[in-house]
Amino acid sequence: MAKLIDTVSSTRAKASEFRHPEKRNRPDTPILRKPDWIRVKAPVSAGYAETRAIVKENNLFTVCEEAGCPNIGECWEQKHATMMIMGDTCTRACSFCNVKTGLPSALDADEPRRVAEAVAHMQLKHVVITSVDRDDLSDGGADHIAQTVRAIREAAPSATIEILTPDFLRKGDAANIAIDSKPDVFNHNLETVPRLYLSIRPGARYYHSLRLLEKVKERDPEQFTKSGLMVGLGETKEEVMQVMDDMRSAGVDFITIGQYLQPTRKHAAVDRFVMPDEFEAYKTIARAKGFLQVSATPLTRSSYHAGDDFQKMRAARQAALARKTD
């Protein structure tokens, strides 16, 4: 297979100095050669080009591009794009993420309208809206997220909406604003096991993120909740299973598990590439623990096949409710 992009080339390494000034002085970490099952084809289809044109015409950012997602060719060919709102610059400096870090610009008040128009233009059945962390805002961007959800409801009323949110750490009850906008799916990723938070997600707090997911269910029990993990960072199988239990205790409906891929030599190193059969085992375990939907493959990402998975999750809930009434 053809390789998507060599994310560790000298060009990308130099670019990372500008995208990640806080990582500039870090020692280079070793790069493991990707196994065959993690390689993907370069995006060259007409569908990919059309989606890219719509994104550019509406002056939008996507996490597909900003985070260097390996599935961009497949998803954009099918006109599936994850919109990233509130700019392209994050106030956090997670060691796994390739989104640019620094001081963001002011919010664009017209962005919710443009996102909604793009969703309508692309005739999306399911849209995923994510954002950078905006610790500089008093509400962490919760109101902007809510405005975007409402704009999509107006412009594309038949589309289901999934939001992938920041953690709203130290923002009081701001998360309630996003919850009360009533997306179909509220997604917030735990990303890794608690032991690795200090090195992988230093600006976040594991139990705060877990509590956020629990709060969604308390405030709106009908709202689906979703969270994801990266593996291959040095976690153990037992730690992953404990996170699954924590998620289920918080009422999480949908878990995603994917292989961590290192953006540059300045980012956290890949500890190992998890074998495909291990992902299958995680999928079996997660199902047994009661998740309505599970996506666990090397290339799984939060929004990968999100629309199809949402339909399966909704059907699983309906089937479970039907069994209770029998």
C-alpha positions as CSV (number, residue, x, y, z in Angstrom):
1,M,0.0,0.0,0.0
2,A,1.0,3.6,-0.5
3,K,1.8,5.5,2.7
4,L,-0.4,8.6,3.4
5,I,2.1,11.2,4.4
6,D,5.5,10.8,6.1
7,T,4.7,12.7,9.2
8,V,8.3,12.5,10.5
9,S,9.9,14.0,7.4
10,S,12.3,17.0,7.9
11,T,9.7,19.3,6.4
12,R,7.0,18.3,9.0
13,A,9.6,18.4,11.8
14,K,10.5,22.0,10.9
15,A,6.9,22.9,10.6
16,S,6.2,21.5,14.1
17,E,8.5,24.1,15.6
18,F,6.1,26.7,14.6
19,R,2.9,24.7,15.4
20,H,4.3,23.6,18.7
21,P,6.8,26.2,20.1
22,E,6.6,24.5,23.5
23,K,8.0,21.3,22.1
24,R,10.9,23.0,20.2
25,N,13.5,22.2,22.9
26,R,12.4,18.7,23.6
27,P,14.7,15.9,22.7
28,D,13.7,14.0,19.6
29,T,11.9,10.7,20.3
30,P,12.5,7.6,18.3
31,I,10.1,6.7,15.4
32,L,8.8,3.2,15.1
33,R,8.3,1.9,11.5
34,K,4.5,1.5,10.9
35,P,3.4,-2.0,10.3
36,D,1.4,-2.9,7.1
37,W,-2.0,-2.8,8.9
38,I,-1.6,0.9,9.8
39,R,-0.7,2.1,6.3
40,V,-3.3,3.9,4.1
41,K,-3.5,5.2,0.6
42,A,-2.9,8.8,-0.3
43,P,-6.0,10.9,-0.8
44,V,-6.5,11.5,-4.6
45,S,-10.2,10.9,-5.3
46,A,-12.6,13.4,-6.9
47,G,-14.8,13.1,-3.8
48,Y,-11.9,14.1,-1.6
49,A,-11.1,17.1,-3.7
50,E,-14.8,18.2,-3.7
51,T,-15.0,18.0,0.1
52,R,-11.7,19.9,0.4
53,A,-13.1,22.6,-1.8
54,I,-16.3,23.0,0.3
55,V,-14.2,23.3,3.5
56,K,-11.9,25.9,1.9
57,E,-14.7,27.9,0.3
58,N,-16.4,28.3,3.7
59,N,-13.1,29.2,5.4
60,L,-13.5,26.3,7.9
61,F,-11.0,24.2,9.8
62,T,-11.2,20.5,10.1
63,V,-9.6,18.2,12.7
64,C,-9.0,15.8,9.8
65,E,-6.3,18.2,8.5
66,E,-5.1,19.9,11.6
67,A,-4.5,16.6,13.5
68,G,-3.2,14.7,10.5
69,C,-5.9,12.0,10.6
70,P,-4.9,8.9,8.6
71,N,-8.5,8.4,7.5
72,I,-8.9,11.7,5.7
73,G,-8.9,10.2,2.2
74,E,-11.6,7.6,3.0
75,C,-13.8,10.0,4.9
76,W,-13.6,13.0,2.6
77,E,-14.2,10.8,-0.4
78,Q,-17.6,10.1,1.3
79,K,-18.1,13.7,2.2
80,H,-17.5,13.1,5.9
81,A,-15.5,15.9,7.5
82,T,-15.2,16.8,11.2
83,M,-15.5,20.5,11.5
84,M,-13.1,22.1,14.1
85,I,-14.6,25.4,15.4
86,M,-13.1,28.3,17.5
87,G,-10.0,28.5,15.4
88,D,-7.0,26.3,14.6
89,T,-4.9,27.2,17.7
90,C,-5.3,25.3,21.0
91,T,-4.4,26.6,24.5
92,R,-3.3,23.2,25.7
93,A,0.0,21.4,24.8
94,C,-0.9,17.7,24.9
95,S,2.1,15.6,23.9
96,F,0.1,13.4,21.5
97,C,-1.7,16.1,19.5
98,N,-0.6,17.8,16.3
99,V,-3.1,20.7,16.5
100,K,-1.2,24.0,16.7
101,T,-0.7,25.5,20.2
102,G,-0.5,29.1,21.3
103,L,-2.7,32.1,22.0
104,P,-5.9,31.8,19.8
105,S,-7.6,34.6,18.0
106,A,-11.0,36.0,19.0
107,L,-14.0,33.9,18.2
108,D,-15.6,34.4,14.8
109,A,-19.2,35.2,15.4
110,D,-20.1,34.2,11.8
111,E,-18.6,30.7,12.1
112,P,-21.7,28.9,13.3
113,R,-23.6,30.1,10.2
114,R,-20.7,29.0,7.9
115,V,-20.5,25.6,9.5
116,A,-24.2,25.1,9.2
117,E,-24.2,26.1,5.5
118,A,-21.4,23.7,4.8
119,V,-23.3,20.9,6.5
120,A,-26.4,21.7,4.4
121,H,-24.3,22.0,1.2
122,M,-22.6,18.6,1.8
123,Q,-26.0,17.1,2.7
124,L,-24.6,15.4,5.7
125,K,-26.8,12.9,7.5
126,H,-24.5,13.0,10.6
127,V,-22.1,15.8,11.4
128,V,-19.3,15.9,14.0
129,I,-18.3,19.2,15.5
130,T,-15.1,19.4,17.5
131,S,-13.0,22.3,18.7
132,V,-9.7,23.3,20.1
133,D,-9.4,23.9,23.9
134,R,-10.1,27.5,24.6
135,D,-8.9,28.0,28.2
136,D,-8.7,31.8,27.4
137,L,-12.6,32.0,27.3
138,S,-14.7,32.4,30.4
139,D,-17.0,29.5,29.3
140,G,-14.3,27.5,27.5
141,G,-16.3,28.1,24.3
142,A,-19.5,26.4,25.4
143,D,-21.8,29.1,24.1
144,H,-20.1,29.0,20.7
145,I,-20.6,25.3,20.5
146,A,-24.2,25.7,21.4
147,Q,-24.7,28.4,18.7
148,T,-23.2,26.0,16.2
149,V,-25.5,23.2,17.1
150,R,-28.5,25.5,16.9
151,A,-27.4,26.9,13.5
152,I,-27.0,23.3,12.1
153,R,-30.5,22.4,13.4
154,E,-31.9,25.3,11.4
155,A,-29.9,24.8,8.2
156,A,-30.0,21.0,8.1
157,P,-32.8,19.8,10.4
158,S,-32.6,16.2,9.3
159,A,-28.9,15.9,10.2
160,T,-27.9,14.3,13.5
161,I,-25.3,16.2,15.5
162,E,-22.3,14.9,17.5
163,I,-20.1,17.3,19.5
164,L,-16.6,16.4,20.6
165,T,-15.9,18.9,23.3
166,P,-13.1,20.3,25.5
167,D,-13.2,19.4,29.2
168,F,-14.4,22.9,30.4
169,L,-11.9,22.6,33.2
170,R,-12.2,25.4,35.8
171,K,-15.2,26.9,33.9
172,G,-17.9,26.3,36.5
173,D,-21.1,25.1,35.0
174,A,-20.3,26.2,31.5
175,A,-20.5,22.6,30.2
176,N,-24.3,22.8,30.9
177,I,-24.6,25.3,28.0
178,A,-23.2,22.7,25.6
179,I,-25.2,19.9,27.1
180,D,-28.5,21.9,26.9
181,S,-28.0,22.6,23.2
182,K,-29.1,18.9,22.9
183,P,-26.7,17.4,20.4
184,D,-27.6,13.8,19.5
185,V,-24.2,12.6,20.8
186,F,-22.0,14.3,23.4
187,N,-18.4,13.1,23.0
188,H,-15.4,13.8,25.2
189,N,-12.3,11.7,25.0
190,L,-10.5,10.5,28.0
191,E,-7.6,9.8,25.6
192,T,-5.4,7.6,27.9
193,V,-5.3,5.8,31.2
194,P,-4.9,7.9,34.5
195,R,-1.3,6.9,35.1
196,L,-0.2,8.5,31.8
197,Y,-2.1,11.8,32.1
198,L,0.9,13.8,33.5
199,S,3.0,13.1,30.4
200,I,0.3,12.7,27.7
201,R,-2.4,15.1,28.7
202,P,-0.8,17.4,31.3
203,G,-3.4,20.2,31.1
204,A,-6.3,17.9,31.8
205,R,-7.6,15.9,34.8
206,Y,-8.8,12.3,34.3
207,Y,-11.6,12.4,36.9
208,H,-12.8,15.8,35.8
209,S,-13.2,14.5,32.3
210,L,-15.0,11.4,33.6
211,R,-17.3,13.6,35.7
212,L,-18.1,15.6,32.6
213,L,-19.4,12.5,30.9
214,E,-21.4,11.5,34.0
215,K,-22.9,15.0,34.2
216,V,-24.3,14.8,30.6
217,K,-26.2,11.7,31.6
218,E,-27.5,13.3,34.8
219,R,-28.7,16.4,33.0
220,D,-30.1,14.7,29.9
221,P,-30.4,10.8,30.2
222,E,-31.6,10.5,26.6
223,Q,-28.4,12.1,25.2
224,F,-25.9,9.5,23.9
225,T,-22.4,9.8,25.4
226,K,-19.2,8.7,23.8
227,S,-15.5,8.7,24.7
228,G,-12.3,7.4,23.3
229,L,-8.8,6.0,24.1
230,M,-5.5,5.8,22.3
231,V,-3.4,2.7,22.9
232,G,0.2,2.1,22.2
233,L,1.4,4.7,24.7
234,G,2.6,2.3,27.4
235,E,-0.7,1.4,29.0
236,T,-1.5,-2.1,30.2
237,K,-4.5,-4.2,29.2
238,E,-5.6,-4.1,32.9
239,E,-5.5,-0.3,32.8
240,V,-7.6,-0.1,29.7
241,M,-10.2,-2.4,31.2
242,Q,-10.3,-0.2,34.3
243,V,-11.0,2.8,32.1
244,M,-13.8,0.9,30.4
245,D,-15.3,0.2,33.9
246,D,-15.0,3.9,34.8
247,M,-16.7,4.9,31.5
248,R,-19.6,2.5,32.1
249,S,-20.0,3.8,35.7
250,A,-20.4,7.2,34.2
251,G,-23.0,5.9,31.8
252,V,-20.9,6.2,28.6
253,D,-22.7,4.5,25.7
254,F,-20.0,4.3,23.0
255,I,-16.3,3.7,23.3
256,T,-13.6,4.1,20.6
257,I,-10.2,2.6,20.8
258,G,-7.5,3.4,18.3
259,Q,-3.7,3.2,17.8
260,Y,-1.7,6.3,18.8
261,L,0.4,7.6,15.9
262,Q,3.2,9.9,16.5
263,P,2.9,13.2,14.5
264,T,6.6,14.3,14.8
265,R,9.8,13.4,16.7
266,K,8.9,16.1,19.2
267,H,5.7,14.4,20.3
268,A,5.3,11.4,22.6
269,A,6.8,8.3,21.3
270,V,4.8,5.2,20.2
271,D,5.5,2.5,22.8
272,R,4.3,-0.2,20.5
273,F,1.9,-1.0,17.7
274,V,-1.0,-2.9,19.1
275,M,-1.9,-6.0,17.0
276,P,-5.2,-6.2,15.3
277,D,-6.3,-9.3,17.3
278,E,-5.7,-7.2,20.5
279,F,-8.2,-4.7,19.2
280,E,-10.7,-7.5,18.6
281,A,-10.2,-8.6,22.2
282,Y,-10.8,-5.1,23.5
283,K,-14.0,-5.0,21.4
284,T,-15.3,-8.2,22.9
285,I,-14.5,-7.1,26.4
286,A,-16.2,-3.7,25.9
287,R,-19.3,-5.4,24.5
288,A,-19.4,-7.6,27.5
289,K,-19.1,-4.6,29.8
290,G,-22.3,-3.2,28.4
291,F,-21.4,-0.5,25.8
292,L,-24.1,0.0,23.2
293,Q,-21.5,0.6,20.5
294,V,-17.7,-0.2,20.2
295,S,-15.2,0.8,17.6
296,A,-11.8,-0.7,18.2
297,T,-9.3,-1.0,15.3
298,P,-5.8,0.4,14.7
299,L,-7.3,3.2,12.5
300,T,-10.3,4.0,14.7
301,R,-10.6,7.7,15.5
302,S,-13.4,9.6,17.3
303,S,-15.3,10.5,14.2
304,Y,-14.3,7.6,12.0
305,H,-17.6,6.1,10.6
306,A,-19.4,8.2,13.2
307,G,-22.6,8.3,11.2
308,D,-22.9,4.6,10.7
309,D,-21.9,3.9,14.3
310,F,-24.6,6.4,15.5
311,Q,-27.3,4.5,13.7
312,K,-26.1,1.2,15.2
313,M,-25.9,2.7,18.7
314,R,-29.5,4.1,18.4
315,A,-30.7,0.7,17.1
316,A,-29.0,-1.0,20.0
317,R,-30.7,1.2,22.6
318,Q,-34.1,0.7,20.9
319,A,-33.5,-3.1,21.0
320,A,-32.5,-3.0,24.7
321,L,-35.7,-0.9,25.5
322,A,-37.8,-3.4,23.6
323,R,-36.4,-6.3,25.6
324,K,-37.3,-4.5,28.9
325,T,-40.9,-4.1,27.8
326,D,-41.4,-7.7,26.7
